[in-house]
Amino acid sequence: MHALRQREGEDINTLTCPTLMNYIKTSFVFLLTGLGFGGSIIVAQFVVGAYPPRPLITAHVHLLLLGFMLTIVMGVATWT
């Protein structure tokens, strides 16, 4: 039996700790920021015609792989 089983009429937010919710929320901030960087890379390369600088590509990959993926995995692993 799972320790955090939801009872009838009980709000799911009372079952999760604030740290867990911060992991999940922070991961989506990383996702949106990484997608924003990726969008700017696409616009710079295909619309403007200028190849984006290497640090911008590195930041984009870092935000998505380490920021989003690691944080969402930690949040979900803490949840279960």
Phi, psi and omega in degrees: 000136182283141185291332183250044180290134182282131177268161181298127179084000181267138181285137181294332181292337177283346182269347183251146179276156181298328179296319179297315179294327177293322175302310184295314181295318180295323179297323179287332173295316176299319180298311181295321178294317178295321177293325176296318176296319179296320177296320178292328176294316180296316179297317181296321185280318189258336180263309182281325180092010179253129178291130183292152180295150182301321179298330178292320177293319178297318178295321179299311180294319180298316180297319183283313184284307182277315183292300184287304187296313182294319182290320179291322177295317179296320179294316180289322179295325178289329182293318186271000000 
